[in-house]
Amino acid sequence: MYCNFLEHGTEYARQAVKEDDAGNYAKAFQLYMNALEYFHTHLKYEKNQQVGKTIRQKCMGYLKRAEEIRAILDNVGSTPTSNGSAVGAAEPKRKPNLKDGEGKDKEDPEQAKLRIGLDSVIIREKPNVRWNDVAGLESAKQALQEAVILPVKFPQFFTGKRKPWRAFLLYGPPGTGKSYLAKAVATEADSTFFSVSSSDLVSKWMGESEKLVSNLFQMARDNAPSIIFIDEIDSLCGKRGEGNESEASRRIKTELLVQMQGIGNDDHKVLVLAATNTPYALDQAIRRRFDKRIYIPLPDLKARKHIFKVHLGDTPHNLTESYFEHLAQKTESFSGSDISICVKDVLFEPVRKTRDAKYFMETSDGMWFPCEPTQRGAVKITLEELDAQGLASKILPPPITRADFDKVLARQKPTVSKADLEVHERFTKEFGEEG
């Protein structure tokens, strides 16, 4: 779908340049704005970072030229001539300096350029992860609901000195559900959700990174109520004074500190949510800005059972409730991510059985299932032979069984070590709280 947006944007840009060269500034301005709108829409869907970067660079050039034309039209009037150009079309292609107070209602081109670059971090489609999909973490979910849901639905609750939490740090071992919890916040909250990483805020141009941070927070204020989620915040805000710290890194941290301090004092509809696997690596001043620091531990027995069910979904299986209990007990020290990978592997077991089967049986409704040769109605035939007979759409894999899980769990190992857990538990005792 987005290919059409790119094609339309390119065509509008081509026409804009043609009219611009001909001196038809009023017409060129409108065409440039049309092109920018289509490019802007395309960037919401573009997955290739390099392609997106190229488009943004082109947008910056088109936006700059459109601003120059607008300044010309504003200065000489935009009364069109018979050929569609504006009076004064012979004006040079430069943007005149604005006098004090003139044009204050217009957005600075440099700021507009940065905002176009940040537009892709806005999550416009809900991730479809509900609170109930997040296993356990009741304390974390309750705190986030107090900060995200209640202030929007019941603003009368938060008056006087009662203010909602404004900055959350989620920390814990990898794969415990920090980003998953953020997705639930994005789904459940009736707020604008900004999801950013270090690559979105770090620029090779001197001084631009801190401007990106400043514009991000300003966009959040403009679109309040809003949530800024910073994943792997330690990559942006490591401890200051370390030997490998660059000047750009120091400036980003300083700007982030300033903006977060502003959030706490002035803005009550912007929430900062950050996640890290290495909380000790965070700069001390940044850590203090988070009024809630919540430990996201490995899932407990009940949570592991829930995670197995969530990831298995409605896939056909013959597992009993007691077997789910058995799975939860057998996967102690597994993270949510470990269980997710385990289930994903299990989901392919029926496919592998179907691929390698030598016998199939046909059901009364014409569907074919792999089976044992001793089963009644078993037919000696392979998947390829059924496909050759035009029956590909009639072949179904068997339900998932206990043996499938036992086979996968025999080779699956947890990814979080005891040393990792000790580090996070020590940090919790010093600075955090249990999730």
C-alpha positions in Angstrom: 0.0 0.0 0.0 2.7 2.5 1.0 4.4 2.2 -2.5 1.5 4.3 -3.8 2.3 7.1 -1.3 6.0 7.1 -2.4 5.1 7.2 -6.1 2.6 10.0 -5.6 5.0 11.9 -3.5 7.8 11.6 -6.1 5.4 12.7 -8.9 4.3 15.8 -6.9 7.9 16.6 -6.1 8.9 16.4 -9.8 6.0 18.7 -10.8 7.0 21.1 -7.9 10.5 21.4 -9.1 9.3 22.0 -12.7 6.9 24.8 -11.6 9.6 26.2 -9.3 12.1 26.4 -12.2 9.5 28.1 -14.3 8.9 30.8 -11.6 5.4 29.6 -10.8 6.0 29.9 -7.0 2.4 29.7 -5.8 1.8 26.5 -7.7 5.2 25.1 -6.8 4.6 25.7 -3.1 1.3 23.8 -3.1 3.0 20.9 -5.0 5.9 20.8 -2.5 3.4 20.6 0.4 1.5 17.8 -1.4 4.7 15.9 -1.9 5.7 16.3 1.7 2.3 15.0 2.9 2.7 11.8 0.8 6.3 11.2 1.8 5.3 11.8 5.4 2.5 9.1 5.2 4.9 6.7 3.5 7.4 7.0 6.3 4.8 5.6 8.7 5.0 2.2 6.9 8.6 2.2 5.7 10.6 -0.6 7.4 14.0 -0.2 5.7 15.9 2.3 7.8 18.3 3.3 4.9 15.4 4.0 2.6 13.6 6.0 5.3 16.7 8.0 5.9 17.0 8.9 2.2 13.4 10.0 2.1 13.8 12.2 5.2 16.8 13.8 3.6 14.8 14.6 0.5 11.9 15.9 2.6 14.3 18.3 4.4 15.4 19.8 1.0 11.8 20.1 -0.2 10.6 21.6 3.1 13.5 24.2 3.1 12.6 25.2 -0.5 8.8 25.4 0.4 9.7 27.7 3.3 11.8 29.9 1.1 8.9 30.2 -1.4 6.4 30.9 1.4 8.6 33.7 2.6 8.8 35.2 -0.9 5.0 35.0 -1.3 4.4 36.5 2.2 6.7 39.4 1.4 5.4 40.4 -2.0 1.8 39.1 -1.8 0.5 35.9 -3.4 -1.8 37.4 -6.1 -1.4 35.0 -9.0 -0.7 36.2 -12.5 -2.4 34.7 -15.5 0.2 31.9 -15.7 -0.4 30.8 -12.1 2.8 32.4 -10.7 2.9 34.9 -8.0 3.6 38.6 -8.5 7.3 39.1 -7.8 8.2 35.7 -9.2 11.6 37.1 -10.2 12.6 37.2 -6.5 15.8 35.3 -5.8 15.6 31.7 -4.4 16.5 32.6 -0.8 14.6 33.1 2.4 14.8 36.7 3.6 15.5 37.4 7.2 12.4 37.9 9.3 12.2 41.0 11.5 11.6 40.7 15.2 8.1 39.4 15.8 7.5 38.7 12.2 6.5 35.1 11.3 6.5 33.9 14.9 3.4 31.8 14.1 5.4 29.8 11.6 7.4 26.7 12.6 11.1 27.1 12.2 12.3 25.0 9.2 15.1 23.4 11.2 12.6 22.3 13.9 10.1 21.1 11.2 12.9 19.0 9.7 13.7 17.3 13.1 10.0 16.7 13.7 9.7 14.9 10.3 12.5 12.6 11.4 10.8 11.9 14.7 7.4 11.2 13.2 8.3 7.6 12.6 8.6 6.9 16.4 4.9 7.6 17.0 3.1 4.3 17.3 -0.2 4.9 15.5 -1.5 1.3 15.4 -2.2 -0.4 18.8 0.1 -3.4 19.4 -2.9 -5.4 20.6 -1.3 -6.5 23.9 -3.7 -6.4 26.8 -3.0 -6.2 30.5 -4.3 -9.7 30.8 -1.7 -10.9 28.3 1.1 -9.8 30.7 1.7 -12.7 33.1 2.2 -11.7 36.7 3.8 -8.3 37.5 0.7 -7.1 39.3 2.5 -4.3 41.2 4.0 -2.9 37.9 0.7 -3.1 36.1 -1.1 -1.4 39.0 1.5 1.4 39.1 1.3 2.0 35.4 -2.5 2.0 35.5 -2.3 4.7 38.1 0.0 6.7 35.9 -1.6 6.1 32.5 -5.2 5.0 32.7 -6.7 6.7 35.7 -5.5 10.3 35.0 -7.1 10.2 31.6 -10.4 8.6 32.6 -10.7 10.3 36.0 -8.8 13.6 36.0 -10.8 14.7 39.1 -8.9 12.2 41.1 -5.6 14.0 40.6 -6.0 17.5 42.0 -4.0 19.5 44.5 -1.0 17.7 45.7 -2.1 14.3 44.2 -0.2 14.0 40.9 0.2 10.8 38.8 3.6 9.2 38.5 5.5 10.8 35.7 8.6 8.6 35.1 9.0 4.9 35.3 12.2 2.8 35.0 11.6 -0.9 34.2 14.7 -3.0 34.8 15.4 -6.7 35.0 17.1 -9.6 33.1 16.7 -9.8 29.3 13.4 -11.4 28.2 11.4 -10.8 31.3 8.7 -8.7 29.6 9.8 -5.1 30.0 9.1 -4.2 26.3 6.0 -6.4 26.3 4.7 -4.4 29.3 5.3 -1.2 27.3 3.3 -2.7 24.4 0.4 -3.3 26.8 0.6 0.3 28.0 0.5 1.5 24.3 -2.6 -0.7 23.7 -4.5 0.2 26.8 -3.7 3.9 27.1 -5.7 6.5 25.3 -2.5 8.5 24.7 0.0 9.2 22.0 2.8 6.7 22.3 6.3 7.5 21.3 8.7 4.5 21.1 12.3 5.6 20.7 15.8 4.0 20.8 19.2 5.4 20.8 19.3 5.3 17.0 16.4 7.7 16.8 18.1 10.3 19.0 21.7 10.1 18.0 22.9 12.2 15.1 26.3 12.6 13.5 25.8 16.4 13.3 27.1 18.5 16.1 24.2 19.8 18.3 21.5 17.9 16.5 21.1 15.1 19.0 20.0 17.3 21.9 17.7 19.2 19.5 16.1 15.8 18.7 15.6 15.1 22.4 14.1 18.6 22.9 11.8 18.2 19.9 10.7 14.7 21.1 9.5 16.1 24.4 7.9 19.1 22.8 6.0 16.8 20.4 4.9 14.8 23.4 3.6 18.0 25.1 1.8 19.1 21.9 0.1 15.7 21.6 -0.6 15.2 25.3 -1.7 13.0 27.0 1.3 11.1 25.7 3.9 8.5 26.7 7.6 8.4 25.7 9.0 4.9 25.9 12.8 4.7 25.7 14.1 1.1 25.2 17.6 0.2 26.3 18.0 3.6 28.0 21.5 2.6 29.2 22.8 3.0 25.7 21.9 6.7 25.8 22.5 7.4 29.5 25.5 5.6 30.8 27.5 7.0 33.7 29.1 10.3 33.1 32.9 10.7 33.3 33.7 7.3 31.8 36.7 7.2 29.5 34.7 6.2 26.4 32.0 8.9 26.8 31.7 11.3 23.9 30.8 14.9 23.9 27.6 14.1 22.0 26.7 11.6 24.7 27.2 14.1 27.5 25.0 16.7 25.7 22.2 14.1 25.1 22.2 13.2 28.8 22.2 16.9 29.8 19.2 17.6 27.6 17.3 14.5 28.7 17.9 15.6 32.4 16.6 19.1 31.6 13.5 17.8 29.8 12.6 15.2 32.4 13.0 17.8 35.1 10.6 20.0 33.1 8.2 17.1 32.8 8.1 16.7 36.6 7.5 20.4 37.3 5.2 21.6 34.5 3.6 18.8 32.5 1.2 16.4 34.1 0.1 14.6 30.9 3.4 13.3 29.7 4.8 10.0 31.0 8.4 8.8 30.5 8.7 5.0 30.5 12.2 3.5 30.1 13.6 0.0 30.1 17.1 -1.4 30.7 18.8 -4.7 31.3 21.7 -3.0 33.1 20.4 -0.6 35.7 23.8 -0.1 37.3 25.1 1.3 34.0 22.7 4.2 34.2 23.9 7.7 35.1 23.1 8.5 38.8 21.3 11.7 37.9 19.2 10.0 35.2 18.3 7.3 37.7 17.0 9.8 40.2 14.7 11.4 37.6 12.6 8.1 37.7 10.3 8.4 40.6 9.3 4.7 40.1 12.0 2.1 39.6 10.3 -1.3 39.1 12.1 -4.6 39.0 10.7 -7.0 36.4 11.9 -10.4 37.6 11.7 -13.9 36.0 8.1 -15.2 35.9 6.9 -17.2 38.9 5.1 -20.6 38.6 1.6 -19.0 37.9 3.0 -16.6 35.4 4.9 -19.3 33.5 1.8 -21.3 33.2 0.0 -18.3 31.8 2.8 -17.5 29.3 2.6 -21.1 27.9 -1.1 -20.7 27.3 -0.9 -17.2 25.8 1.8 -18.2 23.3 0.1 -21.5 22.5 -3.1 -19.5 21.8 -5.8 -21.4 19.9 -3.4 -23.8 18.2 -5.0 -27.3 18.4 -3.6 -29.4 21.2 -4.5 -32.2 23.6 -2.8 -30.8 26.7 -4.5 -30.9 30.1 -4.5 -28.3 32.9 -2.3 -30.6 35.0 0.2 -30.8 32.1 0.4 -26.9 32.0 1.2 -27.1 35.7 4.0 -29.6 34.9 5.4 -27.4 32.2 5.5 -24.4 34.6 7.3 -26.5 37.2 9.8 -27.8 34.7 10.8 -24.3 33.4 11.9 -22.7 36.6 14.5 -20.0 35.9 13.1 -19.6 32.4 12.4 -16.0 31.3 9.2 -15.1 29.4 11.3 -14.9 26.2 12.7 -18.4 26.8 9.2 -19.8 27.1 8.1 -17.9 24.0 11.0 -19.4 22.0 10.2 -22.9 23.4 6.5 -22.7 22.4 7.5 -21.4 19.0 9.7 -24.4 18.5 6.9 -26.7 19.7 4.4 -25.1 17.2 6.6 -26.4 14.4 6.7 -30.0 15.6 3.4 -31.0 14.0 4.6 -29.4 10.8 7.8 -31.5 10.9 5.7 -34.6 11.6 3.5 -33.9 8.6 6.5 -33.2 6.4 8.2 -36.5 7.3 5.1 -38.7 7.5 4.8 -41.9 5.4 1.2 -42.6 6.3 -1.9 -40.4 6.2 -5.6 -41.0 6.9 -8.6 -39.2 5.4 -11.4 -37.9 7.7 -15.1 -37.9 6.8 -14.9 -34.3 5.7 -12.1 -35.0 3.2 -9.1 -33.7 5.3 -5.8 -35.6 5.5 -3.8 -36.1 8.8 -0.5 -37.9 9.3 -0.9 -41.1 11.3 0.8 -44.3 12.4 0.8 -47.2 10.0 -1.1 -49.3 12.5 -4.0 -46.9 12.7 -7.3 -48.0 11.0 -7.7 -46.3 7.6 -4.0 -45.5 7.3 -2.8 -45.0 3.7 0.8 -45.3 2.7 1.5 -41.9 1.0 3.8 -38.9 1.4 3.2 -35.2 1.6 4.7 -34.7 -1.8 2.4 -37.4 -3.3 -0.7 -35.8 -1.8 0.4 -32.4 -3.1 0.9 -34.0 -6.6 -2.7 -35.1 -6.5 -3.9 -31.5 -5.8 -4.7 -32.2 -2.2 -2.3 -29.6 -0.7 -5.2 -27.5 0.8 -6.7 -30.6 2.4 -3.7 -31.5 4.5 -3.7 -30.6 8.2 -0.9 -31.1 10.8 -1.9 -33.1 14.0 -2.6 -31.4 17.3 0.3 -30.6 19.7 1.0 -33.3 22.2 3.0 -33.7 25.4 5.7 -35.5 23.5 6.2 -32.4 21.4 6.9 -30.3 24.5 9.1 -33.0 26.1 11.2 -33.2 22.9 11.8 -29.4 22.8 12.3 -28.9 26.5 15.0 -31.6 26.5 17.2 -29.2 24.3 16.0 -25.8 25.7 18.1 -24.1 28.3 17.4 -20.8 30.3 19.3 -17.8 29.1 19.5 -15.9 32.5 22.3 -16.8 34.8 22.3 -16.7 38.6 24.9 -13.9 38.5 22.5 -11.8 36.4 19.8 -12.3 38.9 22.0 -11.4 41.8 22.9 -8.1 40.2 19.3 -7.1 39.7 18.3 -8.2 43.2 21.1 -6.1 44.7 20.0 -3.1 42.7 16.4 -3.6 43.9 17.5 -3.6 47.5 19.4 -0.4 47.0 17.2 1.6 44.6 14.1 -0.2 43.3 11.0 -2.0 44.2 9.5 -5.4 43.3 7.3 -5.6 40.2 
